[in-house]
């Protein structure tokens, strides 16, 4: 059985082996740069791990896994342009190192390369994995649009936020697992259960990110917490607080959200005080646990050798216990 680390190593070696044309340099060099930035390779590793639940021939899942990783990095590259982010994995983003036009075109080329890897898959399963891949790529775009819309909307419901993170984050984890199951020749029911597992795990993962941004250990995270508070980002924590706070307290919270001249540290401290009073940390942890349990129920229902599920269980436990 392949562990998560084993699958990471397989993916990294395959990515290092990708050979792109030298010219036009400003088209392909940014793609090489993005790939070189590394990352945890969670999604492509999950493709291999899901395949391995049903088959020993994980090589059948490598090209689809690379396609998933290229899709993921393509979305990050374009997100960085839209968000005007200067850094990605502590290195300059492509649009900062080159420019926005180059970043857009290189991102497009990266997506085309993703399809090249996808079309190198086993012809018997190509249609099925292509349907999952295309549906997911479009859903990620929908999630990103919702996220951008939320920036200008004064009222966003918790339900709308959960739908947004499902589309923007969770569906790619879900699709990675379902594609891997298809590569392993699982039955349709088990592939759908893996999708459900990945979707709910992905929602729990994003909620955990929201929580860590406010309550994480600064030394472990490697950066100051509270960036979402400073940016007035509509996270589960903030939206839940806005639903609960009443009267004078509501006015006070809105003051800190609307005061563009507030000192960064003071704003974080005061908004966190509201979160503490409303027990937002505990409510978020409860929501994380809810989605985590739903995910595990789906995983438990899959009909395969229990030993083949062990690496997925181990990965899931480590993911949900992370502190950064």
C-alpha positions as CSV (number, residue, x, y, z in Angstrom):
1,X,0.0,0.0,0.0
2,X,1.2,3.5,-0.8
3,X,1.3,6.1,2.0
4,X,0.6,9.8,1.4
5,X,4.4,10.4,1.4
6,X,5.0,7.7,-1.1
7,X,2.4,9.3,-3.4
8,X,3.9,12.7,-2.9
9,X,7.3,11.4,-4.0
10,X,5.8,9.8,-7.1
11,X,4.1,13.1,-8.1
12,X,7.1,15.2,-7.5
13,X,9.4,13.0,-9.6
14,X,6.8,13.1,-12.4
15,X,6.5,16.8,-12.2
16,X,10.3,17.2,-12.3
17,X,10.3,15.1,-15.4
18,X,8.0,17.4,-17.4
19,X,9.7,18.9,-20.4
20,X,8.4,22.1,-21.8
21,X,9.5,23.9,-24.9
22,X,12.2,26.6,-24.4
23,X,10.4,29.2,-26.5
24,X,8.5,31.4,-26.2
25,X,10.4,31.8,-23.0
26,X,7.9,34.1,-21.4
27,X,5.2,31.5,-22.0
28,X,6.9,28.4,-20.6
29,X,9.3,29.8,-18.0
30,X,6.5,30.9,-15.7
31,X,5.0,27.4,-15.8
32,X,8.3,25.9,-14.9
33,X,8.5,28.5,-12.1
34,X,5.1,27.6,-10.7
35,X,5.9,23.9,-10.7
36,X,9.2,24.6,-9.0
37,X,7.5,26.4,-6.1
38,X,6.4,23.0,-4.7
39,X,3.5,22.5,-2.4
40,X,2.1,19.6,-0.5
41,X,0.7,18.0,-3.7
42,X,-2.3,16.9,-1.7
43,X,-4.7,16.6,-4.6
44,X,-2.6,14.5,-7.0
45,X,-1.5,12.3,-4.1
46,X,-5.1,11.7,-3.3
47,X,-5.7,10.6,-6.9
48,X,-3.0,7.9,-6.4
49,X,-4.2,6.9,-3.0
50,X,-7.8,6.5,-4.2
51,X,-6.7,4.4,-7.1
52,X,-4.6,2.2,-4.7
53,X,-7.7,1.5,-2.7
54,X,-9.0,-0.6,-5.6
55,X,-5.9,-1.5,-7.6
56,X,-2.1,-2.0,-7.3
57,X,-1.6,-0.3,-10.6
58,X,-1.2,3.2,-9.4
59,X,0.7,4.1,-12.5
60,X,-2.7,4.2,-14.3
61,X,-3.5,7.2,-12.2
62,X,-0.3,9.2,-12.6
63,X,-1.3,11.2,-15.7
64,X,-4.7,12.2,-14.3
65,X,-3.0,13.1,-11.0
66,X,-0.6,15.5,-12.9
67,X,-3.6,17.0,-14.7
68,X,-5.3,17.7,-11.3
69,X,-2.1,19.3,-10.0
70,X,-1.8,21.5,-13.1
71,X,-5.4,22.5,-12.8
72,X,-4.9,23.4,-9.2
73,X,-1.9,25.6,-9.9
74,X,-3.6,27.2,-12.9
75,X,-6.4,28.3,-10.5
76,X,-3.9,29.7,-8.0
77,X,-2.0,31.6,-10.7
78,X,-5.2,33.3,-11.9
79,X,-6.5,33.8,-8.3
80,X,-3.2,35.6,-7.5
81,X,-3.9,38.1,-10.4
82,X,-7.5,38.7,-9.3
83,X,-6.4,39.1,-5.6
84,X,-3.3,41.1,-6.5
85,X,-1.3,38.8,-4.3
86,X,2.5,39.5,-4.2
87,X,3.6,36.2,-2.7
88,X,2.8,32.5,-3.3
89,X,4.7,30.0,-1.0
90,X,6.9,32.9,0.1
91,X,8.0,33.6,-3.5
92,X,6.9,36.3,-5.9
93,X,3.7,35.5,-7.8
94,X,4.0,35.1,-11.6
95,X,2.2,38.5,-12.3
96,X,4.7,40.2,-10.0
97,X,7.8,38.4,-11.3
98,X,6.7,38.9,-14.9
99,X,3.4,40.8,-15.5
100,X,-0.3,40.1,-15.6
101,X,-0.6,39.4,-19.3
102,X,2.2,36.8,-19.1
103,X,0.6,35.3,-16.1
104,X,-2.8,35.0,-17.8
105,X,-1.4,33.4,-20.9
106,X,0.9,31.0,-19.0
107,X,-2.0,30.0,-16.9
108,X,-4.0,29.2,-20.1
109,X,-1.1,27.2,-21.4
110,X,-0.9,25.3,-18.1
111,X,-4.5,24.3,-18.4
112,X,-4.0,23.0,-21.9
113,X,-1.0,20.9,-20.6
114,X,-3.4,19.5,-18.0
115,X,-5.7,18.3,-20.7
116,X,-2.7,16.7,-22.5
117,X,-1.9,14.6,-19.4
118,X,-5.6,13.8,-19.0
119,X,-5.8,12.5,-22.6
120,X,-2.9,10.2,-22.0
121,X,-5.1,8.2,-19.6
122,X,-6.5,4.7,-20.2
123,X,-9.0,5.1,-23.1
124,X,-11.5,2.9,-21.2
125,X,-11.8,5.4,-18.4
126,X,-11.0,8.7,-20.3
127,X,-14.6,9.8,-20.8
128,X,-15.5,9.2,-17.1
129,X,-12.5,11.1,-15.7
130,X,-12.9,13.9,-18.3
131,X,-16.6,14.4,-17.2
132,X,-15.4,14.7,-13.5
133,X,-12.5,17.0,-14.4
134,X,-14.6,19.4,-16.6
135,X,-17.4,19.6,-14.1
136,X,-14.9,20.4,-11.3
137,X,-13.0,23.0,-13.3
138,X,-16.3,24.9,-14.0
139,X,-17.4,24.6,-10.3
140,X,-14.1,26.1,-9.2
141,X,-14.8,29.1,-11.4
142,X,-18.2,29.4,-9.9
143,X,-16.8,29.3,-6.4
144,X,-14.3,32.0,-7.3
145,X,-17.0,34.2,-8.7
146,X,-19.1,33.8,-5.6
147,X,-16.0,34.7,-3.5
148,X,-15.5,37.9,-5.5
149,X,-19.2,38.8,-5.3
150,X,-19.1,38.5,-1.5
151,X,-16.5,41.3,-1.4
152,X,-19.2,43.8,-2.4
153,X,-22.2,42.3,-0.8
154,X,-23.1,43.7,2.6
155,X,-25.0,40.6,3.7
156,X,-23.8,37.0,3.1
157,X,-25.4,34.0,4.8
158,X,-23.4,31.3,6.4
159,X,-25.1,28.9,4.0
160,X,-23.9,30.9,1.0
161,X,-20.4,30.9,2.4
162,X,-20.4,27.1,2.9
163,X,-21.6,26.7,-0.7
164,X,-18.8,28.9,-1.9
165,X,-16.0,27.0,-0.1
166,X,-17.6,23.7,-1.4
167,X,-17.1,25.0,-4.9
168,X,-13.9,26.8,-4.6
169,X,-12.0,24.3,-2.4
170,X,-13.8,21.1,-1.6
171,X,-14.9,19.9,-5.0
172,X,-11.3,19.6,-6.2
173,X,-10.4,17.3,-3.3
174,X,-13.6,15.3,-4.0
175,X,-12.8,15.1,-7.8
176,X,-9.3,14.0,-7.1
177,X,-10.5,11.0,-5.1
178,X,-13.3,10.1,-7.5
179,X,-10.9,10.3,-10.5
180,X,-8.5,8.0,-8.6
181,X,-11.3,5.5,-7.9
182,X,-12.2,5.5,-11.6
183,X,-8.5,4.8,-12.5
184,X,-8.6,1.9,-10.0
185,X,-11.7,0.5,-11.7
186,X,-13.9,0.9,-8.7
187,X,-17.7,0.6,-9.0
188,X,-19.7,3.8,-9.5
189,X,-21.2,3.7,-5.9
190,X,-17.7,3.6,-4.3
191,X,-16.5,6.3,-6.6
192,X,-19.4,8.5,-5.5
193,X,-18.8,7.7,-1.8
194,X,-15.2,8.8,-2.2
195,X,-16.4,12.0,-3.8
196,X,-18.7,12.6,-0.9
197,X,-15.8,11.9,1.5
198,X,-13.6,14.4,-0.3
199,X,-16.2,17.1,-0.5
200,X,-17.0,17.1,3.2
201,X,-13.4,16.7,4.2
202,X,-12.6,19.7,2.0
203,X,-15.3,21.8,3.7
204,X,-13.9,20.8,7.1
205,X,-10.3,21.6,5.8
206,X,-11.3,25.2,4.7
207,X,-13.2,25.9,8.0
208,X,-10.1,24.8,9.8
209,X,-8.1,27.3,7.7
210,X,-10.5,30.0,8.8
211,X,-10.1,29.0,12.4
212,X,-6.3,28.8,12.3
213,X,-6.1,32.3,10.7
214,X,-7.6,33.7,13.9
215,X,-6.7,31.2,16.6
216,X,-3.6,29.5,15.2
217,X,-0.2,29.5,16.9
218,X,1.8,32.4,15.2
219,X,5.1,30.6,15.6
220,X,3.8,27.4,14.0
221,X,2.0,29.2,11.2
222,X,5.0,31.4,10.5
223,X,3.0,34.6,10.1
224,X,0.8,36.8,12.1
225,X,-2.7,35.6,12.7
226,X,-5.8,37.7,12.0
227,X,-5.2,38.6,8.4
228,X,-8.8,37.6,7.5
229,X,-10.0,40.0,10.2
230,X,-7.9,42.9,8.9
231,X,-9.2,42.2,5.4
232,X,-12.9,42.0,6.6
233,X,-12.9,38.6,4.9
234,X,-16.3,37.0,5.1
235,X,-15.3,33.7,6.8
236,X,-17.5,31.3,8.8
237,X,-16.3,32.9,12.0
238,X,-17.2,36.5,11.0
239,X,-20.5,35.6,9.4
240,X,-21.5,33.5,12.5
241,X,-20.6,36.4,14.7
242,X,-22.6,38.9,12.7
243,X,-25.6,36.6,13.0
244,X,-25.3,36.4,16.7
245,X,-24.3,39.8,17.9
246,X,-27.2,42.2,18.8
247,X,-27.8,45.8,19.8
248,X,-25.0,48.0,21.0
249,X,-22.5,45.1,20.6
250,X,-23.5,44.9,16.9
251,X,-22.7,48.6,16.4
252,X,-19.4,48.1,18.1
253,X,-18.4,45.2,15.9
254,X,-19.5,47.0,12.7
255,X,-17.4,49.9,13.8
256,X,-14.2,47.8,13.8
257,X,-15.2,46.3,10.4
258,X,-16.0,49.6,8.8
259,X,-13.2,51.7,10.3
260,X,-10.6,51.8,7.6
261,X,-8.2,53.8,9.7
262,X,-8.1,51.3,12.6
263,X,-4.7,50.1,13.7
264,X,-4.2,46.5,12.5
265,X,-3.3,45.0,15.9
266,X,-6.0,46.9,17.7
267,X,-8.6,45.7,15.1
268,X,-7.6,42.1,15.4
269,X,-7.7,42.3,19.2
270,X,-11.1,43.9,19.4
271,X,-12.8,41.6,16.8
272,X,-11.3,38.6,18.5
273,X,-12.8,39.8,21.8
274,X,-16.3,39.7,20.1
275,X,-15.5,36.2,18.8
276,X,-14.5,35.0,22.3
277,X,-17.6,36.4,23.9
278,X,-19.8,34.7,21.3
279,X,-17.8,31.4,21.6
280,X,-17.1,31.5,17.8
281,X,-14.1,29.3,18.2
282,X,-16.2,26.5,19.8
283,X,-18.9,26.9,17.2
284,X,-16.4,26.7,14.3
285,X,-14.8,23.6,15.9
286,X,-18.3,22.0,16.2
287,X,-19.0,22.7,12.5
288,X,-15.6,21.3,11.5
289,X,-16.3,18.1,13.4
290,X,-19.8,17.8,11.8
291,X,-18.3,17.8,8.3
292,X,-15.4,15.5,9.4
293,X,-17.8,12.9,10.7
294,X,-19.9,13.0,7.6
295,X,-16.8,12.5,5.5
296,X,-15.7,9.5,7.6
297,X,-19.2,7.9,7.3
298,X,-18.8,7.9,3.5
299,X,-15.3,6.5,3.8
300,X,-16.5,3.7,6.1
301,X,-19.3,2.8,3.6
302,X,-16.9,2.0,0.8
303,X,-16.7,-1.7,0.0
304,X,-13.1,-2.6,-0.3
305,X,-10.4,-4.3,1.8
306,X,-10.2,-2.4,5.0
307,X,-6.4,-2.5,5.0
308,X,-6.5,-0.5,1.7
309,X,-8.3,2.3,3.5
310,X,-5.6,2.7,6.2
311,X,-3.4,5.3,4.3
312,X,-6.5,7.5,3.6
313,X,-7.5,7.3,7.3
314,X,-4.0,8.2,8.3
315,X,-3.8,11.1,5.9
316,X,-7.2,12.4,7.1
317,X,-6.3,12.3,10.7
318,X,-3.1,14.2,10.1
319,X,-4.9,16.7,8.0
320,X,-7.5,17.5,10.6
321,X,-4.9,17.6,13.5
322,X,-2.7,20.1,11.7
323,X,-1.8,23.3,13.5
324,X,-0.7,25.4,10.5
